Amino acid sequence: MDEFIRVAAVTDVADPGKELIEVDGEMVALFHVGGTFYAIDDVCTHDGGPLVDGELTDHAIACPRHGAKFDIRSGAALSMPAVRPTRAHEVRVEDGNVFVRLRQQAAGPVGQPAAPPAATPVSHSGTSRQETAASSPAPAEPAPPVEAGGLAAQTLSESLIREMLKEVKDPELFVNIVDLGLIYDVSLAAAAEGDGHQVSIDMTMTSPACPAGPQLIADTKRVVSSHNDVSGVEVRIVMDPPWTPDRMTDDARDQLGIF
């Protein structure tokens, strides 16, 4: 798309304020903060939640579903569970009207927002203009291999299983599922047939539609099954209570730069 499209009058959006608009068939969140307008996709990259329904604080918008925050100036993800940016779009103001032009790429990775461009605040006459900038996202790194090392030979227990599960890491955040707070319960029972134990694990996801779910389940089964005294592993996905960032350990927060 090469042209700017008029989306609102300057007076249509309070300062500070936000509105959901449609630009060339796409839903966009329009923000007015400190006399300047910004526009980003109305999509949380964690689970597709509507950002415009979230809480706006200065230049950050929080997804109402799981609290992921995005910089409205660049679209960059500021906090997990989001790790990918949402697109920021070009905005200009002329003659009391707001115009938006869609961009094709998003900004930087979580915790590293792209530097916002110099923007001229909207004057009372509404004749100034601004443009927001976005850069290409950082390439995704492959998830590290899943290995249980010498733990597989130690005496089987719930605490040992939890320690083994620290080898399973979220493929996007690169933080283990125990420190992320995804493991709700671990239980052991004698196998119905033969030797060994049946292990049952209650696990949650950061969202019901988490794209990493199948991989995390498979890695969990593989790591726990590597123990000499495990005959079977059952992984149950539990969404109640729902996951929140409060479940993370201090180690996870340190790794993700959340203070």
C-alpha positions as CSV (number, residue, x, y, z in Angstrom):
1,M,0.0,0.0,0.0
2,D,1.6,3.3,-1.1
3,E,-1.0,5.9,-0.2
4,F,-2.1,7.5,3.1
5,I,-5.7,7.0,4.0
6,R,-7.7,9.4,6.2
7,V,-8.9,7.5,9.3
8,A,-10.1,10.2,11.7
9,A,-10.3,13.9,12.6
10,V,-7.8,15.0,15.2
11,T,-10.7,15.9,17.5
12,D,-12.2,12.3,17.2
13,V,-9.5,10.8,19.6
14,A,-9.0,12.1,23.1
15,D,-5.5,12.9,24.3
16,P,-4.5,10.5,25.8
17,G,-6.8,8.1,24.0
18,K,-7.2,5.2,21.5
19,E,-9.6,4.1,18.8
20,L,-10.0,1.0,16.6
21,I,-9.9,2.0,13.0
22,E,-9.9,0.1,9.6
23,V,-7.2,0.8,7.1
24,D,-7.4,-0.9,3.7
25,G,-9.3,-3.8,5.2
26,E,-7.0,-4.3,8.2
27,M,-7.8,-3.5,11.9
28,V,-5.4,-0.9,13.4
29,A,-5.2,0.6,16.8
30,L,-4.8,4.4,16.7
31,F,-3.4,6.2,19.7
32,H,-3.2,9.9,20.6
33,V,-0.6,10.7,23.3
34,G,1.0,14.0,24.2
35,G,-0.4,15.6,21.1
36,T,1.1,13.0,18.7
37,F,-0.7,10.1,16.9
38,Y,0.6,6.6,16.5
39,A,-0.8,3.5,14.9
40,I,0.0,-0.3,15.3
41,D,-1.8,-3.5,14.4
42,D,-4.6,-4.3,16.8
43,V,-3.1,-7.7,17.4
44,C,-1.1,-9.1,20.3
45,T,1.5,-11.3,18.8
46,H,1.3,-13.7,21.7
47,D,-2.3,-15.0,21.2
48,G,-4.0,-12.6,18.8
49,G,-5.8,-10.5,21.5
50,P,-7.2,-7.0,20.6
51,L,-4.7,-4.4,21.9
52,V,-7.0,-1.5,21.6
53,D,-9.1,-3.0,24.5
54,G,-6.1,-2.9,26.8
55,E,-4.8,-0.3,29.3
56,L,-2.8,2.5,27.8
57,T,0.0,3.9,30.0
58,D,2.2,6.6,28.5
59,H,3.5,5.0,25.3
60,A,2.7,1.4,26.2
61,I,-0.4,-0.6,25.6
62,A,-1.1,-3.8,27.6
63,C,-3.0,-6.8,26.0
64,P,-6.1,-7.4,28.1
65,R,-5.7,-11.2,27.9
66,H,-2.3,-11.9,29.4
67,G,-0.7,-8.5,30.0
68,A,1.9,-8.4,27.2
69,K,2.9,-4.8,26.5
70,F,3.8,-3.1,23.3
71,D,5.4,0.2,22.4
72,I,2.8,2.2,20.5
73,R,5.5,4.2,18.8
74,S,7.4,1.2,17.3
75,G,5.2,-1.8,17.9
76,A,8.0,-3.5,19.7
77,A,7.1,-6.1,22.4
78,L,8.1,-4.7,25.8
79,S,7.2,-7.7,28.0
80,M,6.5,-11.3,27.8
81,P,4.5,-13.5,27.1
82,A,4.9,-11.6,23.8
83,V,8.2,-11.9,22.1
84,R,7.4,-10.7,18.6
85,P,6.6,-7.1,17.7
86,T,3.4,-6.0,16.2
87,R,3.5,-3.8,13.1
88,A,3.7,0.0,13.5
89,H,2.4,2.2,10.7
90,E,3.1,5.6,9.3
91,V,0.9,8.4,10.5
92,R,0.6,12.0,9.4
93,V,-1.7,14.8,10.4
94,E,-2.8,17.5,8.0
95,D,-5.6,20.1,8.2
96,G,-7.1,18.6,11.3
97,N,-7.2,15.1,9.9
98,V,-5.3,11.9,10.7
99,F,-3.9,9.8,7.9
100,V,-2.4,6.3,8.1
101,R,-0.3,4.3,5.6
102,L,0.3,0.6,6.4
103,R,3.8,-0.8,6.7
104,Q,4.8,-4.4,5.9
105,Q,7.3,-5.1,8.6
106,A,7.4,-5.0,12.4
107,A,9.9,-3.7,15.0
108,G,12.6,-5.3,17.2
109,P,12.4,-8.2,19.7
110,V,11.0,-8.1,23.2
111,G,12.6,-5.6,25.5
112,Q,14.4,-3.9,22.6
113,P,11.9,-1.4,21.1
114,A,13.0,0.3,17.9
115,A,14.0,3.9,18.5
116,P,10.9,6.0,17.7
117,P,11.3,8.6,15.0
118,A,11.3,12.3,15.6
119,A,7.7,13.3,15.6
120,T,6.2,16.8,15.6
121,P,3.3,17.1,18.0
122,V,-0.1,18.1,16.6
123,S,-0.6,21.9,16.7
124,H,-3.9,23.5,17.6
125,S,-4.3,24.2,13.9
126,G,-3.8,20.5,13.1
127,T,-1.3,21.2,10.3
128,S,1.8,19.3,11.5
129,R,2.7,15.8,10.5
130,Q,4.6,12.8,11.9
131,E,5.8,9.4,10.8
132,T,6.5,6.4,12.9
133,A,9.3,4.0,12.1
134,A,9.6,0.2,12.2
135,S,12.5,-2.1,11.5
136,S,12.8,-5.7,10.5
137,P,12.3,-8.3,13.3
138,A,15.3,-10.3,14.5
139,P,15.6,-13.7,13.0
140,A,14.3,-16.5,15.3
141,E,16.9,-18.8,16.9
142,P,16.4,-22.5,16.9
143,A,15.3,-24.1,20.2
144,P,18.1,-25.7,22.1
145,P,18.3,-29.6,22.2
146,V,16.4,-31.3,25.0
147,E,18.6,-33.4,27.2
148,A,18.2,-34.8,30.7
149,G,21.8,-35.6,31.3
150,G,22.7,-37.6,34.5
151,L,19.4,-36.9,36.1
152,A,17.9,-39.9,34.3
153,A,19.9,-42.3,36.6
154,Q,18.9,-40.7,39.9
155,T,16.1,-41.9,42.2
156,L,12.8,-41.0,40.7
157,S,10.7,-38.5,42.7
158,E,8.5,-35.5,42.0
159,S,11.3,-33.0,42.7
160,L,13.6,-34.9,40.3
161,I,11.0,-34.8,37.6
162,R,10.6,-31.1,38.0
163,E,14.4,-30.7,37.8
164,M,14.4,-32.8,34.6
165,L,11.6,-30.6,33.1
166,K,14.0,-27.6,33.4
167,E,15.6,-29.1,30.3
168,V,12.4,-28.3,28.3
169,K,12.5,-24.7,27.1
170,D,9.9,-22.5,25.4
171,P,11.1,-22.3,21.7
172,E,10.4,-18.6,21.6
173,L,11.4,-17.4,25.1
174,F,14.3,-19.8,25.7
175,V,13.2,-20.1,29.3
176,N,12.4,-23.5,30.8
177,I,8.8,-24.5,31.5
178,V,9.3,-24.9,35.3
179,D,10.6,-21.3,35.7
180,L,7.9,-20.0,33.4
181,G,5.4,-21.5,35.8
182,L,3.8,-23.8,33.3
183,I,3.9,-27.0,35.5
184,Y,1.0,-27.2,37.9
185,D,1.3,-30.7,39.2
186,V,3.5,-33.8,39.0
187,S,2.4,-37.2,40.4
188,L,3.8,-40.8,40.3
189,A,2.0,-44.1,40.4
190,A,3.2,-47.7,40.0
191,A,2.7,-48.9,36.5
192,A,-0.3,-51.1,36.0
193,E,1.8,-53.7,34.2
194,G,5.5,-54.5,34.6
195,D,8.1,-52.4,36.4
196,G,8.5,-48.7,36.6
197,H,6.2,-45.8,37.3
198,Q,3.5,-43.9,35.4
199,V,4.1,-40.2,35.6
200,S,1.2,-37.7,35.2
201,I,2.0,-34.0,34.6
202,D,-0.5,-31.2,34.7
203,M,0.8,-28.4,32.4
204,T,-0.7,-25.1,31.3
205,M,0.1,-22.8,28.4
206,T,0.5,-19.0,28.3
207,S,-2.6,-19.0,26.1
208,P,-5.2,-21.6,24.9
209,A,-3.9,-21.3,21.4
210,C,-0.2,-21.3,22.2
211,P,1.6,-22.3,19.0
212,A,4.4,-23.9,21.0
213,G,2.0,-26.3,22.8
214,P,2.6,-29.4,20.7
215,Q,6.4,-29.1,20.9
216,L,6.4,-28.5,24.6
217,I,4.2,-31.6,25.2
218,A,6.4,-33.7,23.0
219,D,9.6,-32.5,24.7
220,T,8.1,-33.0,28.2
221,K,7.3,-36.6,27.4
222,R,10.7,-37.3,25.8
223,V,12.7,-35.9,28.7
224,V,10.7,-37.6,31.5
225,S,10.6,-40.9,29.6
226,S,14.4,-40.9,29.5
227,H,14.4,-41.9,33.2
228,N,15.2,-45.5,33.9
229,D,12.2,-46.0,36.2
230,V,9.5,-44.3,34.0
231,S,7.3,-46.7,32.0
232,G,4.8,-44.0,30.7
233,V,4.1,-40.3,30.8
234,E,0.8,-38.6,30.6
235,V,0.6,-34.8,30.0
236,R,-2.7,-33.1,30.8
237,I,-3.2,-29.5,29.6
238,V,-4.9,-27.5,32.3
239,M,-6.2,-23.9,31.7
240,D,-7.7,-23.3,35.1
241,P,-6.4,-21.3,36.8
242,P,-5.1,-19.4,33.7
243,W,-1.4,-18.7,33.5
244,T,-0.2,-15.2,34.4
245,P,3.3,-13.6,34.4
246,D,3.1,-13.8,38.3
247,R,3.8,-17.5,38.1
248,M,7.3,-17.0,36.8
249,T,10.3,-17.4,39.0
250,D,12.8,-14.7,39.7
251,D,15.3,-16.5,37.4
252,A,12.8,-16.4,34.5
253,R,12.2,-12.7,35.1
254,D,16.0,-12.1,35.1
255,Q,16.4,-14.0,31.8
256,L,13.6,-12.0,30.2
257,G,14.7,-8.6,31.6
258,I,11.5,-8.1,33.6
259,F,12.0,-6.3,36.9
